[in-house]
Structures are given as C-alpha cells and as structure tokens.
C-alpha cells in the first residue's frame, strides 16, 4: 500500500506488489484455519531445549548476549543425520521464505530469453521474489484438473521452482516426473527448486499419491534444491525456521547470499528449538498422522455437503461449492468466527483453502458450512 512518502521510494519498491499474508487475529477469538499452522503443540523437548539454553548458569546469559553460530552447525548436523545427507549439504535460514528468497537471488537471472518458470496457481511469494530480484519469469498454467504437468516445463528456461505438493491446491506430483524434469534441467545447467513445505503430510498419509521428498536424490542431481520449513509439520510457525538440502555447490551459493545480507539469520533459541524438534521425529510423525486422518474425514464431510474438493497431500483442503461464490462462503464463515483463506483470482476465486485444525475445530467448521449451504 502506497503512502504520501512514496516520493522517496526507488523504482523497485514503487513497482513491487508485496506478498499479502493471511490474517493474524489479535484479541478476537476465532477458529484459525487460514495460514496452515499445525494445530498441535510442538514436542515437549522443544520447550525444554529453550529453557535449558536460557537458564544454563555456565552460559552467563550467552544465549542472548552473544551472537549465534552463523553456520547453525549443531542444527545442520542434526538435520543431516535425520535426512541421511552431509552437513555441508544443509543450509538453514529464518523461515523457508528467507531460504527461498536467497535461492531466487542465487540461481535465477534477468535474461528475457531464459525466464524462470513456475505455475500460474502456486505459492504467491514466487512472483514477489522474482520482481524483487528483477528476475524474468513465465507462469505455466495448471491443467484443467489443477495439476502441475512437468512436461510443460521441458522447455528452454532459466530454471524452475514449484512446491510439491502444490499450494494452494494440495495436489502432489509423482517423484518420477520431477526427477525427469531435474534430469532435463541438469543437462542445461539450470536449477530446480522444489518447495517441500508440506511433503511430511503426504508421507504421513501412507497413500501412493502422497508427495515424496526428493532429498534422497540430491547426489544424483547437483542442480536440485529442496526447501523445508519447521512451520507446518514441526508446529513451529512462530519460531521462523527453515532449511534447504542440496548439493554443496548450491549450499555454498546460498551462504554467499546470506553473508552478503545478514550472517546471523537464525538466532540461538531457534537453533536450539529446531535441533530438539529434529531429534523428536516420532512425536511429529504421530501428530501428523492424526492430522492426515482429520483431513480425510473433513474431505468426506465437505463432499457430503456438495463441495468439490481437490485431492490433498498437504495439511489443508482446497474446496469450492457449485452454488455459492467463494467470497460469500468466506464472509459467512468469518461472521461465524472461522477464518479460512480466499483469493480473488481467475480460476480459483470460488475456492477456499481450509487449514486442518483439531478435530473439535473441524467439527465446528463442518457444522458452520452445513448451515451456510443448506
């Protein structure tokens, strides 16, 4: 939003269309199903790790008095052990959004003849990053079923980025198709970034159409970078912590961008909490299986109410009703104290993205939807 002070802005800022985050309510008591946070608390080990760091007598306040480890060494070692990679193949940042922003800056160019490719319906931060870094890009339409067709990306380009599963649709791409694209781009020295923010929920579903992480294939594809977040599957959205896994050459490039911007992007508390979360994998696997079960139940209930739901491998559902505009259902749910996400955009303006909350929250949501459509 421009202000009277825009006369001081440079052209880059003046032309930017910033990302618009989901509503974060203040004191108002609302059921919050609009920003894909995990409804369950983080592992108890996370709180214990933060408390220990803050109260270690021998540290004498070092947790907050001294700068954090810029390399996030212990956290990277824990992530590497968890995923079966080398620490030098892990990069940590202040949320996956920052990691993605650094990736755009490190790997993509402003060459009109070789635009960056990403879907027309996808994470809405991608065009913002491209505009911020003056990267030429081209959007590739999803097919009629709102699916990413990787064959559409087998064309000359400056690189490719997309989430798997995609957001906001929740639809996953088979691993074999992505690897075929990675092979094509490798032969042209182009980078493929796969945003795996929601992959854990596909894995937790135990179904064949769930998203599969590409981390096991980074050794075969040095041009492949996977990006991950603690915000969704690790219940740490308030902490702001993300990471990337890829070949050492890609990680080194991310480090060069970071150290030209802000060497200390991950604070001491976040590093301690993140390490504790990584080490308690069994806790998160259990809560995410529970969440996936709720997702399936809610999908069935919405279909019973006449909604069309896309097949989701994420912690949200993308749905529309044939008799009601998406904006109308969004408004009426808001009046009932329930927040969901709506975009007034071509092709998806009648859809709502519904984050999966607790079973009690989703019961209230389904009841409200029934009142609206009936």
Beta strands, then each sheet from edge to edge (+ up, - down):
strand 1: 31-32
strand 2: 90-93
strand 3: 116-119
strand 4: 137-140
strand 5: 159-163
strand 6: 192-195
strand 7: 224-229
strand 8: 242-246
strand 9: 307-309
strand 10: 316-321
strand 11: 338-339
strand 12: 351-355
sheet 1: 1+ 11+
sheet 2: 2+ 8- 7+ 6+ 5+ 3+ 4+
sheet 3: 9+ 10- 12+
end
